[in-house]
Amino acid sequence: MRKFKIFLIAFLFIFSYQKNSFSQNIPGSFADLAEKLMPSVVNISTTQTVVTRSNPFPNFQFPPGSPFEDMFKEFGTPQERQSSALGSGFIIDEKGIVVTNNHVIEGAEDIVVQVNGDKEFKAKVIGADPLSDIAVLQIQSNEKFAPVKFGDSDKARIGDWVIAIGNPFGFGGTVTSGIISARNRSIGLSRYEDYIQTDASINTGNSGGPLFDMNGDVIGINTAILGRSGNVGIGFSIPSNSAIIVIDQLIEFGETKRGWLGVRIQDVTKEIADVEKLDKPRGALVASVAPNSPSEKAGVKAGDIILEFNGEIISEMKELPIIVARTEVGKKVKVKIWRNKKEIVKTITLGRLETSEDFKVAEKEKPQIESNIESLKILVRKLTKEDIKSRNLPNQTSGLVVTRIENDSPLKDSIEINSIILEAQKKKIKTVDDLNQTVAKVLKSNQKTILLVIYNSQNQRRYIGVKLD
């Protein structure tokens, strides 16, 4: 009985200790932290002139999509109106340097920054970067301001407490709290995405505001919410470690200077990993190499799989652009590549993305239009000289243009109409017979996986691994 009492007391002591240790991590109040940080968070309002044209025929409406709709708008009377927008930001230097989102100030003619809920100042743009959606402003005043400092976003863990301060719906000085819900999120808004997801309430007007950890350090820039209707407990913030690199460049140069490899890449699927005898799907598959790029000069080839860049392992394709972009221009880096079922290493001197051809937006291609590959359940036609000219392809390009894809085609989820099939099983495809014969060989094999090389409708070279039934 005595032993049982001792055991019970020990159990209660340990349980009580653990409960207290967990509860110590839950803040009793955010008041002291919020009071300290709020003078460093600013409300941003912008104005710009928008020109519209009135309908010259107010009593007549053309059907939506009618070619006459836009034509007759051109004859309307030009009317100017002032458009305004609201956002948030935070001060990082006592001289009044403010960080916000690019989309908050994009196109603005006038920018007004409100500090501490009362004082208003004009501000000018030091530099802005649409690719990362970051902008840096300078408050036009000789006053000294209260700055905040950046924390290490890499140390932020899922489940950590965070608070957001901003200007949602114009209600400045609003504090919300929550936790980090996820890391490394990609939602398709920008080229370089590695968002922190949080359930701290973020709404329209919070854009550009800071996400703080419990030390009062900025670990994220609040940038996006899920859906347009407002907060649903899913907000996204740019990690501070990624943002700092861009911010420092904007302050120093007024623009960004990102590293550039000169390759187009895609995911390594299980099928591609099987064909290439890679242990598992990992790395980034080089779909094409830009002419005269750093990668071409170093001997990187289409079909290579980049496994490691400058000592950093590439687990997923999306990691490579982020790592390359934050690497110094002109730096020589070691790149580990999987080629012909073995690892090789290339030394590449990085170029600058902003001065490269890759930086230009690709023009939309004209729709193409037609012979039957029954085994793949697609319709194709031979690539013509006109196709090559209109799509600006290399003169020696040969292949088949996909004009139709049946709903039960094994390629339905892998290619799109106007894709050009260049190779199958690493053999060039020039005719319909070439493709039919290659597919027939694959279907007779045990593996039944076909590896295609295509140009997609945006003229990007891609590798497609597909299992055929």
Order of alpha helices (4+ residues) and beta strands (2+ residues): alpha-alpha-beta-alpha-beta-beta-alpha-beta-beta-beta-beta-beta-beta-beta-beta-beta-alpha-beta-beta-alpha-beta-alpha-beta-beta-alpha-beta-beta-beta-beta-beta-alpha-beta-beta-beta-alpha-beta-beta
